[in-house]
């Protein structure tokens, strides 16, 4: 289930804009250390709530988990959102609201000899001992938000934002036993941005916080694996620091994967992290 949602805070009032996209059943592609999450499949329509309107979405994500570097690419275009109260009632539709986000994020894994992102998210190798690593990197993002009339930000019905910056964090995998593991990482950073890339040096530069958590749980056998992973990239397209005119975008995916290895015992031959 891939997603993008928006939290808009204006003068202390918070609204969460959610897409009405149910979980989908389909196929993705994993090539060595790269997961391409442009999945073509059929949405499980019985999970869709018709009272929450219709969302049209194009969501293309690439997540590369290398030994030393991890890279995330996002191309997301969503049209049609809704809001509701804490009890998921009193739904209000925003069919004209559209959000587009293009992003690239990368990090360096310092303790790459003992900690393995590949074991946690690709499951093409196994980390036999619990270990963690510090992370350092950054990202660049371009966002467009607009509507006919339902979205208003600083007296406008649209918002453009370009930002880039640095981040740091820590990742850790707990090897419960030879089969089970759980892994988590959290990255925080600061981005610098403005409305357009050509405005740098001409207009005031804004500062935005960022947060990027990842969680995975898995079970490994020689010929097959089962895993649950969740990533959520949180950035701000507008941030005042005083609870006025704040706009946060949360994007990522939740995935349950079953892996069957077709060639003979490649999992056993892969280098194992220790």
C-alpha positions in Angstrom: 0.0 0.0 0.0 1.7 3.2 -1.2 0.5 6.5 0.0 0.9 10.2 0.4 -1.1 12.3 2.9 -1.0 16.0 4.0 -1.4 17.6 7.4 -2.4 21.3 7.2 -2.2 23.4 10.4 -3.6 26.9 10.3 -3.8 29.0 13.4 -3.9 25.9 15.7 -6.5 24.1 13.6 -5.2 20.8 12.1 -6.7 19.0 9.1 -5.4 15.6 7.8 -6.0 15.1 4.1 -6.0 11.4 3.1 -6.3 9.6 -0.2 -9.0 7.0 -0.7 -6.7 4.3 -2.1 -7.3 0.8 -0.8 -4.6 -1.9 -0.5 -3.6 -3.4 -3.8 -2.6 -6.9 -4.8 0.0 -7.0 -7.6 3.6 -7.6 -8.6 6.7 -5.5 -8.0 10.2 -6.1 -9.1 13.4 -6.6 -7.1 16.7 -6.7 -9.0 19.7 -7.5 -6.7 19.6 -4.7 -4.1 17.0 -2.5 -5.7 13.2 -2.7 -5.1 11.1 -1.0 -7.8 7.6 -0.4 -6.3 5.8 0.5 -9.5 3.4 -2.3 -9.0 0.6 -3.2 -11.5 -2.2 -5.0 -9.7 -5.9 -4.8 -8.8 -7.1 -2.8 -5.8 -9.0 -4.8 -3.2 -12.2 -2.8 -3.9 -14.0 -4.3 -0.9 -11.6 -2.3 1.3 -12.6 0.9 -0.4 -15.1 3.3 1.4 -17.2 4.9 -1.3 -18.2 7.7 1.1 -14.6 9.0 1.1 -14.7 9.9 -2.6 -12.3 8.7 -5.4 -8.6 9.1 -5.6 -6.6 8.9 -8.8 -3.0 8.1 -8.2 0.3 7.4 -9.9 2.9 6.3 -7.4 6.4 5.2 -8.5 9.0 4.4 -5.9 12.5 2.9 -6.1 14.3 1.8 -2.9 17.9 0.7 -3.3 19.5 -1.0 -0.3 23.2 -1.4 -1.0 26.0 -2.4 1.4 27.3 1.1 1.9 24.6 3.3 0.4 20.8 3.4 0.4 18.8 5.4 -2.2 15.1 6.3 -2.3 13.3 7.8 -5.3 9.7 9.1 -5.3 7.4 10.2 -8.1 3.9 10.6 -6.7 0.8 12.2 -8.2 -2.5 12.0 -6.3 -5.8 13.7 -7.2 -8.8 13.6 -4.7 -8.6 13.6 -0.9 -10.9 13.6 2.1 -10.8 14.6 5.8 -12.6 13.1 8.8 -12.7 13.5 12.5 -10.9 11.2 15.0 -13.8 8.6 14.9 -13.4 8.5 11.1 -16.8 10.1 10.6 -18.0 13.6 9.4 -16.2 13.0 6.2 -15.5 16.0 3.9 -14.4 15.5 0.3 -11.8 17.4 -1.6 -12.1 16.0 -5.2 -10.2 18.9 -6.7 -7.2 18.7 -4.4 -4.1 17.4 -6.1 -0.6 16.7 -4.7 2.6 16.0 -6.7 5.9 15.1 -5.1 9.2 14.3 -6.7 12.0 13.3 -4.4 15.4 11.7 -4.1 17.0 10.6 -0.8 20.3 8.9 0.0 22.4 7.9 3.0 25.7 6.3 3.8 25.9 3.4 6.2 29.0 3.7 8.4 29.0 0.3 10.1 28.3 -1.6 6.8 30.5 -4.6 7.8 28.2 -5.6 10.6 24.9 -3.9 9.9 22.9 -4.9 6.7 20.0 -2.9 5.2 19.8 -5.7 2.6 19.1 -8.3 5.2 16.4 -6.1 6.8 14.5 -5.0 3.6 15.6 -7.1 0.7 16.2 -10.4 2.7 18.8 -11.5 0.2 21.3 -12.0 2.9 21.1 -12.7 6.6 22.4 -10.7 9.6 23.3 -13.3 12.2 24.2 -11.0 15.1 22.5 -7.9 16.4 24.2 -4.7 15.2 23.5 -1.1 14.3 25.0 1.8 12.4 25.1 5.6 12.2 23.7 7.1 9.0 24.5 10.3 7.1 23.0 11.7 4.0 20.4 14.0 2.5 17.7 14.6 0.0 16.1 16.9 -2.6 12.4 17.4 -3.2 10.0 19.3 -5.4 6.3 19.6 -4.4 3.2 21.0 -6.1 -0.1 21.3 -4.2 -3.2 22.9 -5.8 -7.0 22.9 -6.2 -9.8 24.8 -7.8 -10.9 26.4 -4.5 -10.8 23.9 -1.5 -7.1 24.4 -0.8 -6.0 27.8 0.5 -2.5 28.7 1.6 -1.6 32.3 2.2 -4.6 33.5 0.1 -3.6 31.2 -2.8 -5.1 28.0 -4.1 -1.6 26.5 -4.9 1.8 25.9 -3.4 5.1 25.2 -5.0 8.2 24.2 -3.0 11.7 23.1 -3.8 14.0 22.1 -1.0 17.2 20.1 -0.2 19.3 19.4 2.9 21.2 17.0 5.1 20.1 14.4 7.6 21.6 11.9 10.1 20.3 9.0 12.1 20.8 5.5 13.4 19.7 2.0 12.3 19.7 -1.2 14.3 18.7 -4.9 13.6 17.9 -7.3 16.4 18.7 -10.8 15.3 16.2 -12.7 17.5 17.5 -16.1 16.3 18.7 -17.7 13.1 15.3 -17.2 11.4 13.6 -14.2 12.9 14.7 -10.6 12.9 13.3 -7.1 13.4 15.0 -3.9 12.3 14.4 -0.2 12.6 16.0 3.1 11.7 15.2 6.8 12.3 16.7 9.8 10.4 16.2 13.4 11.2 17.4 16.4 9.2 17.0 19.9 8.1 16.2 21.2 4.5 16.5 24.6 3.0 14.1 25.7 0.3 12.0 28.2 -1.5 9.2 28.3 -4.0 11.3 27.7 -7.1 14.9 26.6 -7.6 15.6 29.9 -9.5 14.6 31.8 -6.4 17.7 30.8 -4.4 19.7 33.9 -3.7 16.7 36.1 -4.7 14.1 35.3 -2.0 14.2 34.4 1.7 15.3 30.9 2.2 13.0 28.8 4.4 14.1 26.0 6.8 12.2 22.8 7.1 12.6 19.8 9.5 12.5 16.2 8.1 11.9 12.8 9.6 12.4 9.4 7.9 11.6 6.2 9.9 11.9 2.6 8.5 10.7 -0.6 10.2 10.9 -4.2 9.1 10.2 -7.7 10.6 11.0 -10.9 8.8 11.4 -14.7 8.9 14.0 -16.5 6.7 14.3 -20.0 5.4 16.8 -21.2 2.8 14.3 -21.2 -0.1 11.8 -18.6 1.0 11.2 -15.6 3.2 8.3 -13.7 4.7 8.6 -10.0 5.6 6.7 -6.9 6.7 8.2 -3.5 6.0 7.1 0.1 6.5 8.7 3.4 5.5 7.4 6.9 6.0 9.2 10.0 4.7 8.0 13.2 6.4 8.8 16.6 5.0 7.3 20.1 5.3 6.3 22.1 2.3 5.6 25.1 4.6 6.9 25.5 8.1 6.6 28.6 10.3 7.6 27.1 13.7 4.7 28.8 15.5 1.8 26.5 14.5 0.5 28.7 11.7 0.5 27.8 8.0 2.3 24.5 8.5 2.0 21.9 5.8 3.5 18.4 6.2 3.6 15.7 3.6 3.9 12.0 4.7 4.8 9.5 2.0 6.0 5.9 1.8 4.6 2.4 1.7 3.5 -0.5 3.8 4.3 -3.9 2.3 3.9 -7.6 3.2 6.1 -9.8 1.0 6.5 -13.4 0.4 9.7 -14.4 -1.5 10.5 -17.6 -3.2 14.0 -18.1 -4.6 13.9 -19.9 -7.9 17.6 -20.7 -8.4 19.2 -23.3 -6.2 20.1 -22.0 -2.7 21.3 -18.5 -3.7 20.4 -17.3 -0.2 22.9 -19.7 1.4 25.7 -18.6 -0.9 25.3 -14.9 -0.3 27.7 -13.3 2.0 26.2 -13.2 5.5 26.6 -10.2 7.7 28.0 -10.9 11.1 
